[in-house]
Amino acid sequence: MISNDGDERVDVRVTIDDPADSATVYDIVTLPPDDLVAFRDVFAAGNEYDATVRANGMTKSTTHLNSDTNSLWIDVERHDLRLSVSER
């Protein structure tokens, strides 16, 4: 999930590294103010991924161990960028 809690449009660059496959993919998602976008089936259950997010001049990274019951949440605010794990 990617959430833009700011009052301006934001470009969010998400880079995902899969160390098990030595693969790296990225995408740039443009979100209008106060918008939310969700993606499904991006990660395989039981695999660990390195995620790096850039938005509004900020960069954050995390390691995400995916399961059938959680998801990576990216929250963009005007002066803050947060990455967390959300349980379903």
Backbone as ProteinMPNN parsed JSONL, in Angstrom:
{"seq_chain_A": "MISNDGDERVDVRVTIDDPADSATVYDIVTLPPDDLVAFRDVFAAGNEYDATVRANGMTKSTTHLNSDTNSLWIDVERHDLRLSVSER", "coords_chain_A": {"N_chain_A": [[0.837, -1.173, 0.0], [0.482, 2.216, -0.779], [0.372, 5.4, 0.475], [-0.556, 8.761, 0.121], [-0.458, 11.29, 2.164], [-0.19, 13.945, 1.988], [-0.679, 17.388, 0.806], [-0.131, 17.816, -1.806], [0.573, 16.564, -5.12], [2.583, 13.641, -5.48], [5.558, 11.965, -6.491], [6.473, 8.675, -6.149], [9.127, 6.595, -5.803], [9.726, 3.247, -5.845], [11.874, 0.712, -4.992], [12.603, -2.654, -5.205], [14.5, -5.236, -3.935], [15.35, -8.563, -4.414], [17.072, -10.699, -2.751], [17.301, -13.495, -2.864], [16.865, -14.212, -5.521], [18.624, -12.576, -6.781], [17.574, -10.295, -7.995], [16.36, -7.097, -9.039], [13.818, -4.725, -9.015], [11.971, -1.806, -10.004], [9.61, 0.88, -9.655], [7.841, 3.846, -10.518], [5.42, 5.634, -8.965], [2.829, 7.881, -9.282], [1.027, 9.825, -7.122], [-1.998, 11.498, -6.407], [-2.946, 14.202, -4.112], [-3.957, 13.122, -0.846], [-4.479, 10.403, -1.515], [-4.619, 6.84, -2.128], [-3.051, 3.816, -2.988], [-3.106, 0.392, -3.841], [-1.345, -2.678, -4.119], [-1.318, -6.052, -5.187], [-0.047, -9.372, -4.694], [2.68, -8.891, -5.119], [4.88, -9.666, -3.623], [6.334, -12.828, -2.753], [5.105, -15.231, -0.466], [6.85, -15.888, 2.532], [9.317, -15.101, 1.615], [12.132, -12.852, 1.831], [12.601, -9.397, 1.388], [14.352, -6.476, 0.259], [13.438, -3.21, 0.536], [13.408, -0.009, -0.888], [12.465, 3.322, -0.722], [11.748, 6.379, -2.317], [10.735, 9.697, -1.98], [9.558, 13.053, -2.152], [12.158, 14.104, -1.78], [13.196, 12.536, 0.224], [14.547, 9.45, 1.509], [13.937, 6.122, 2.406], [14.616, 2.9, 3.782], [13.964, -0.605, 4.177], [13.898, -3.978, 5.416], [11.827, -6.548, 4.432], [10.034, -9.234, 5.537], [7.962, -11.244, 3.997], [4.611, -12.506, 4.379], [1.569, -14.497, 4.254], [-0.173, -12.974, 5.654], [0.591, -10.326, 5.988], [1.572, -6.996, 4.901], [3.531, -4.566, 3.123], [3.579, -1.222, 4.044], [3.578, 2.014, 2.795], [3.888, 5.263, 3.675], [3.461, 8.508, 2.789], [4.132, 11.752, 3.716], [4.127, 15.347, 3.863], [6.582, 16.206, 5.109], [7.643, 13.826, 5.929], [8.387, 10.344, 5.703], [7.327, 7.122, 5.893], [7.849, 3.656, 6.5], [6.26, 0.637, 7.071], [5.011, -2.446, 8.474], [1.983, -3.975, 7.84], [-0.548, -5.82, 9.301], [-2.912, -8.124, 8.042]], "CA_chain_A": [[0.0, 0.0, 0.0], [1.162, 3.503, -0.777], [-0.566, 6.443, 0.87], [-0.085, 10.137, 0.073], [-1.23, 12.07, 3.137], [0.133, 15.353, 1.803], [-1.645, 18.206, 0.077], [0.361, 17.974, -3.173], [0.892, 15.34, -5.856], [3.93, 13.169, -5.158], [6.112, 10.82, -7.214], [7.062, 7.736, -5.207], [9.932, 5.567, -6.47], [9.854, 2.069, -4.999], [12.831, -0.268, -5.5], [12.532, -3.911, -4.462], [15.584, -6.177, -4.189], [15.091, -9.935, -3.982], [18.389, -11.313, -2.639], [17.257, -14.92, -3.208], [16.934, -14.33, -6.979], [19.532, -11.537, -7.281], [16.769, -9.476, -8.9], [15.947, -5.786, -8.571], [12.8, -4.073, -9.839], [11.494, -0.553, -9.435], [8.511, 1.55, -10.343], [7.526, 5.179, -10.019], [3.976, 5.786, -8.863], [2.429, 9.253, -8.996], [-0.21, 9.843, -6.338], [-2.599, 12.8, -6.088], [-3.095, 14.436, -2.67], [-4.929, 12.319, -0.09], [-4.842, 9.22, -2.293], [-4.089, 5.563, -1.67], [-3.017, 2.798, -4.029], [-2.741, -0.913, -3.299], [-0.856, -3.683, -5.055], [-1.444, -7.42, -4.664], [0.804, -10.422, -5.262], [3.996, -8.377, -5.482], [5.86, -10.457, -2.895], [6.017, -14.236, -2.485], [5.046, -15.536, 0.966], [8.024, -16.551, 3.086], [10.555, -14.518, 1.099], [12.563, -11.597, 2.416], [12.897, -8.409, 0.358], [14.853, -5.169, 0.66], [12.644, -2.18, -0.132], [13.873, 1.371, -0.759], [11.443, 4.237, -1.211], [12.139, 7.786, -2.414], [9.622, 10.628, -2.229], [9.745, 14.388, -1.561], [13.552, 14.306, -1.404], [13.546, 11.649, 1.337], [14.743, 8.036, 1.181], [13.871, 5.181, 3.531], [14.785, 1.496, 3.391], [13.62, -1.609, 5.175], [13.858, -5.378, 4.988], [10.453, -7.005, 4.642], [9.786, -10.674, 5.461], [6.556, -11.327, 3.599], [3.796, -13.673, 4.718], [0.212, -14.411, 3.716], [-1.006, -12.132, 6.51], [1.087, -8.967, 6.178], [1.912, -6.24, 3.697], [4.38, -3.405, 3.329], [2.816, 0.017, 3.96], [4.401, 3.195, 2.543], [3.085, 6.441, 4.013], [4.182, 9.725, 2.414], [3.595, 13.015, 4.183], [4.918, 16.459, 3.326], [7.926, 16.229, 5.672], [7.931, 12.536, 6.56], [8.225, 9.134, 4.894], [7.344, 5.999, 6.838], [7.655, 2.295, 6.009], [5.85, -0.238, 8.158], [4.352, -3.694, 8.113], [0.582, -3.988, 8.234], [-1.157, -7.158, 9.381], [-4.267, -8.175, 7.454]], "C_chain_A": [[0.883, 1.237, 0.0], [0.107, 4.576, -0.521], [0.115, 7.8, 0.765], [-0.982, 10.955, 0.991], [-0.951, 13.563, 3.019], [-0.931, 16.087, 1.011], [-1.188, 18.51, -1.345], [0.594, 16.604, -3.8], [2.336, 14.938, -5.545], [4.293, 11.985, -6.051], [6.843, 9.946, -6.212], [7.814, 6.677, -6.005], [10.156, 4.442, -5.463], [10.799, 1.087, -5.69], [12.782, -1.494, -4.596], [13.688, -4.806, -4.904], [15.188, -7.523, -3.61], [16.427, -10.655, -3.925], [18.412, -12.797, -3.045], [17.403, -15.133, -4.713], [17.94, -13.377, -7.611], [18.825, -10.634, -8.285], [16.416, -8.149, -8.227], [14.919, -5.227, -9.548], [12.428, -2.748, -9.182], [10.349, -0.02, -10.273], [8.366, 2.935, -9.728], [6.012, 5.339, -10.1], [3.694, 7.24, -8.509], [1.07, 9.228, -8.312], [-0.714, 11.264, -6.146], [-2.671, 12.984, -4.571], [-4.19, 13.558, -2.07], [-5.409, 11.098, -0.86], [-4.115, 7.994, -1.747], [-4.118, 4.592, -2.838], [-2.529, 1.491, -3.402], [-2.303, -1.836, -4.427], [-0.981, -5.047, -4.402], [-0.46, -8.329, -5.389], [2.134, -9.894, -5.781], [5.086, -9.235, -4.865], [5.387, -11.897, -2.745], [6.066, -14.476, -0.973], [6.301, -16.296, 1.386], [9.346, -15.998, 2.585], [10.84, -13.191, 1.776], [13.013, -10.652, 1.3], [13.475, -7.151, 0.991], [14.086, -4.128, -0.151], [13.249, -0.811, 0.162], [12.853, 2.274, -1.428], [12.004, 5.652, -1.21], [10.904, 8.624, -2.733], [9.917, 11.94, -1.525], [11.168, 14.63, -1.064], [14.022, 13.448, -0.25], [13.707, 10.226, 0.822], [14.677, 7.227, 2.459], [14.019, 3.772, 2.977], [14.385, 0.596, 4.536], [13.78, -2.991, 4.565], [12.501, -5.918, 5.386], [10.386, -8.517, 4.463], [8.296, -10.857, 5.203], [5.9, -12.614, 4.078], [2.422, -13.494, 4.095], [-0.652, -13.415, 4.487], [-0.457, -10.721, 6.714], [1.357, -8.294, 4.845], [2.794, -5.067, 4.087], [3.543, -2.149, 3.089], [3.797, 1.172, 3.812], [3.5, 4.406, 2.742], [3.919, 7.689, 3.751], [3.42, 10.928, 2.959], [4.528, 14.122, 3.698], [6.366, 16.444, 3.817], [8.308, 14.905, 6.325], [7.649, 11.411, 5.557], [8.366, 7.962, 5.846], [7.112, 4.685, 6.094], [7.3, 1.437, 7.204], [5.212, -1.502, 7.6], [2.945, -3.67, 8.679], [0.078, -5.415, 8.223], [-2.557, -7.093, 8.815], [-5.207, -8.936, 8.329]], "O_chain_A": [[1.9, 1.294, 0.691], [-0.911, 4.647, -1.21], [1.228, 7.98, 1.258], [-2.119, 11.274, 0.644], [-1.413, 14.355, 3.842], [-1.938, 15.512, 0.6], [-1.776, 19.355, -2.02], [0.788, 15.612, -3.097], [3.202, 15.796, -5.37], [3.462, 11.122, -6.332], [7.732, 10.418, -5.503], [7.213, 5.946, -6.792], [10.7, 4.654, -4.379], [10.561, 0.68, -6.827], [12.905, -1.385, -3.376], [13.841, -5.1, -6.09], [14.746, -7.616, -2.465], [16.883, -11.177, -4.942], [19.436, -13.291, -3.518], [17.996, -16.122, -5.142], [18.1, -13.361, -8.831], [19.405, -10.252, -9.302], [16.202, -8.085, -7.016], [15.126, -5.254, -10.761], [12.552, -2.585, -7.968], [10.149, -0.407, -11.425], [8.722, 3.16, -8.571], [5.41, 5.198, -11.165], [4.252, 7.77, -7.548], [0.098, 8.689, -8.841], [0.055, 12.146, -5.764], [-2.479, 12.025, -3.823], [-5.21, 13.288, -2.704], [-6.6, 10.789, -0.862], [-3.135, 8.102, -1.01], [-5.09, 4.546, -3.591], [-1.649, 1.493, -2.541], [-2.825, -1.777, -5.54], [-0.774, -5.182, -3.197], [-0.092, -8.087, -6.539], [2.657, -10.397, -6.775], [6.103, -9.505, -5.504], [4.19, -12.157, -2.625], [6.962, -13.983, -0.288], [6.754, -17.214, 0.701], [10.401, -16.39, 3.084], [9.933, -12.495, 2.232], [13.72, -11.062, 0.38], [13.131, -6.8, 2.12], [14.089, -4.167, -1.382], [13.564, -0.492, 1.308], [12.428, 2.025, -2.557], [12.645, 6.081, -0.25], [10.133, 8.301, -3.637], [10.465, 11.944, -0.423], [11.364, 15.288, -0.042], [15.149, 13.615, 0.215], [13.089, 9.839, -0.17], [15.278, 7.589, 3.47], [13.604, 3.484, 1.855], [14.455, 0.975, 5.705], [13.794, -3.146, 3.344], [12.071, -5.768, 6.53], [10.647, -9.03, 3.374], [7.473, -10.647, 6.094], [6.537, -13.663, 4.172], [2.14, -12.465, 3.48], [-1.736, -13.051, 4.033], [-0.99, -9.98, 7.541], [1.369, -8.939, 3.797], [2.8, -4.632, 5.238], [2.879, -2.025, 2.06], [4.734, 1.302, 4.599], [2.483, 4.557, 2.066], [4.945, 7.91, 4.393], [2.228, 11.1, 2.702], [5.607, 13.84, 3.177], [7.285, 16.649, 3.024], [9.195, 14.864, 7.178], [6.784, 11.529, 4.689], [9.383, 7.816, 6.524], [6.289, 4.609, 5.182], [7.965, 1.501, 8.238], [4.919, -1.6, 6.408], [2.743, -3.378, 9.858], [0.258, -6.136, 7.242], [-3.3, -6.144, 9.063], [-6.383, -9.08, 7.995]]}, "name": "protein", "num_of_chains": 1, "seq": "MISNDGDERVDVRVTIDDPADSATVYDIVTLPPDDLVAFRDVFAAGNEYDATVRANGMTKSTTHLNSDTNSLWIDVERHDLRLSVSER"}
